Amino acid sequence: MAWLTLSDARAQELRRFRHRTWMVIALCFFARGADAAFGLHIIEQAPSAAAQSGGNCPAKANRAPDHQHLQFKKGI
Protein backbone atom coordinates (compact mmCIF):
# COMPACT_ATOMS: atom_id res chain seq x y z
CA MET A 1 0.00 0.00 0.00
CA ALA A 2 2.85 2.35 -0.70
CA TRP A 3 0.76 4.37 -3.15
CA LEU A 4 -1.47 5.61 -0.28
CA THR A 5 1.36 7.04 1.79
CA LEU A 6 2.52 10.65 1.67
CA SER A 7 5.97 11.98 2.06
CA ASP A 8 6.62 13.94 5.25
CA ALA A 9 6.90 17.21 3.31
CA ARG A 10 3.60 16.65 1.50
CA ALA A 11 1.84 15.65 4.72
CA GLN A 12 3.13 18.83 6.37
CA GLU A 13 1.85 20.94 3.42
CA LEU A 14 -1.60 19.38 3.65
CA ARG A 15 -1.68 19.85 7.42
CA ARG A 16 -0.73 23.54 7.00
CA PHE A 17 -3.40 23.98 4.29
CA ARG A 18 -6.08 22.41 6.51
CA HIS A 19 -5.04 24.58 9.44
CA ARG A 20 -5.15 27.79 7.36
CA THR A 21 -8.50 26.82 5.83
CA TRP A 22 -10.08 26.36 9.25
CA MET A 23 -8.57 29.65 10.41
CA VAL A 24 -10.21 31.46 7.48
CA ILE A 25 -13.53 29.78 8.25
CA ALA A 26 -13.26 30.84 11.89
CA LEU A 27 -12.33 34.38 10.89
CA CYS A 28 -15.40 34.63 8.61
CA PHE A 29 -17.60 33.21 11.40
CA PHE A 30 -16.39 35.78 13.92
CA ALA A 31 -16.58 38.62 11.39
CA ARG A 32 -20.22 37.81 10.63
CA GLY A 33 -20.97 37.49 14.34
CA ALA A 34 -19.35 40.83 15.16
CA ASP A 35 -21.15 42.47 12.24
CA ALA A 36 -24.50 41.19 13.50
CA ALA A 37 -23.78 41.89 17.17
CA PHE A 38 -22.66 45.47 16.70
CA GLY A 39 -25.00 46.30 13.83
CA LEU A 40 -22.18 47.42 11.56
CA HIS A 41 -23.89 46.18 8.36
CA ILE A 42 -20.52 45.67 6.66
CA ILE A 43 -21.40 42.19 5.43
CA GLU A 44 -24.49 42.14 3.21
CA GLN A 45 -27.16 39.75 4.44
CA ALA A 46 -28.47 37.28 1.85
CA PRO A 47 -32.24 36.79 1.70
CA SER A 48 -33.57 33.50 2.99
CA ALA A 49 -34.57 30.73 0.61
CA ALA A 50 -38.26 31.42 1.33
CA ALA A 51 -37.83 35.07 0.35
CA GLN A 52 -36.18 34.09 -2.91
CA SER A 53 -38.79 31.57 -4.05
CA GLY A 54 -41.34 33.08 -6.40
CA GLY A 55 -42.22 36.15 -4.37
CA ASN A 56 -42.29 38.46 -7.37
CA CYS A 57 -44.56 37.34 -10.17
CA PRO A 58 -43.79 39.15 -13.44
CA ALA A 59 -47.50 39.12 -14.38
CA LYS A 60 -48.38 41.09 -11.24
CA ALA A 61 -45.50 43.53 -11.65
CA ASN A 62 -46.62 44.66 -15.12
CA ARG A 63 -50.33 44.97 -14.34
CA ALA A 64 -51.80 48.38 -15.04
CA PRO A 65 -53.78 50.12 -12.25
CA ASP A 66 -56.98 50.04 -14.34
CA HIS A 67 -56.99 46.24 -14.06
CA GLN A 68 -57.30 46.22 -10.26
CA HIS A 69 -60.79 44.72 -10.55
CA LEU A 70 -59.19 41.53 -11.92
CA GLN A 71 -57.29 40.83 -8.70
CA PHE A 72 -58.71 38.24 -6.35
CA LYS A 73 -59.66 39.33 -2.85
CA LYS A 74 -58.03 37.42 -0.03
CA GLY A 75 -60.14 35.92 2.73
CA ILE A 76 -63.24 35.05 0.69
C-alpha positions as CSV (number, residue, x, y, z in Angstrom):
1,M,0.0,0.0,0.0
2,A,2.8,2.3,-0.7
3,W,0.8,4.4,-3.2
4,L,-1.5,5.6,-0.3
5,T,1.4,7.0,1.8
6,L,2.5,10.6,1.7
7,S,6.0,12.0,2.1
8,D,6.6,13.9,5.2
9,A,6.9,17.2,3.3
10,R,3.6,16.7,1.5
11,A,1.8,15.7,4.7
12,Q,3.1,18.8,6.4
13,E,1.8,20.9,3.4
14,L,-1.6,19.4,3.6
15,R,-1.7,19.9,7.4
16,R,-0.7,23.5,7.0
17,F,-3.4,24.0,4.3
18,R,-6.1,22.4,6.5
19,H,-5.0,24.6,9.4
20,R,-5.2,27.8,7.4
21,T,-8.5,26.8,5.8
22,W,-10.1,26.4,9.3
23,M,-8.6,29.6,10.4
24,V,-10.2,31.5,7.5
25,I,-13.5,29.8,8.2
26,A,-13.3,30.8,11.9
27,L,-12.3,34.4,10.9
28,C,-15.4,34.6,8.6
29,F,-17.6,33.2,11.4
30,F,-16.4,35.8,13.9
31,A,-16.6,38.6,11.4
32,R,-20.2,37.8,10.6
33,G,-21.0,37.5,14.3
34,A,-19.4,40.8,15.2
35,D,-21.2,42.5,12.2
36,A,-24.5,41.2,13.5
37,A,-23.8,41.9,17.2
38,F,-22.7,45.5,16.7
39,G,-25.0,46.3,13.8
40,L,-22.2,47.4,11.6
41,H,-23.9,46.2,8.4
42,I,-20.5,45.7,6.7
43,I,-21.4,42.2,5.4
44,E,-24.5,42.1,3.2
45,Q,-27.2,39.8,4.4
46,A,-28.5,37.3,1.9
47,P,-32.2,36.8,1.7
48,S,-33.6,33.5,3.0
49,A,-34.6,30.7,0.6
50,A,-38.3,31.4,1.3
51,A,-37.8,35.1,0.4
52,Q,-36.2,34.1,-2.9
53,S,-38.8,31.6,-4.1
54,G,-41.3,33.1,-6.4
55,G,-42.2,36.2,-4.4
56,N,-42.3,38.5,-7.4
57,C,-44.6,37.3,-10.2
58,P,-43.8,39.2,-13.4
59,A,-47.5,39.1,-14.4
60,K,-48.4,41.1,-11.2
61,A,-45.5,43.5,-11.7
62,N,-46.6,44.7,-15.1
63,R,-50.3,45.0,-14.3
64,A,-51.8,48.4,-15.0
65,P,-53.8,50.1,-12.3
66,D,-57.0,50.0,-14.3
67,H,-57.0,46.2,-14.1
68,Q,-57.3,46.2,-10.3
69,H,-60.8,44.7,-10.5
70,L,-59.2,41.5,-11.9
71,Q,-57.3,40.8,-8.7
72,F,-58.7,38.2,-6.3
73,K,-59.7,39.3,-2.8
74,K,-58.0,37.4,0.0
75,G,-60.1,35.9,2.7
76,I,-63.2,35.0,0.7
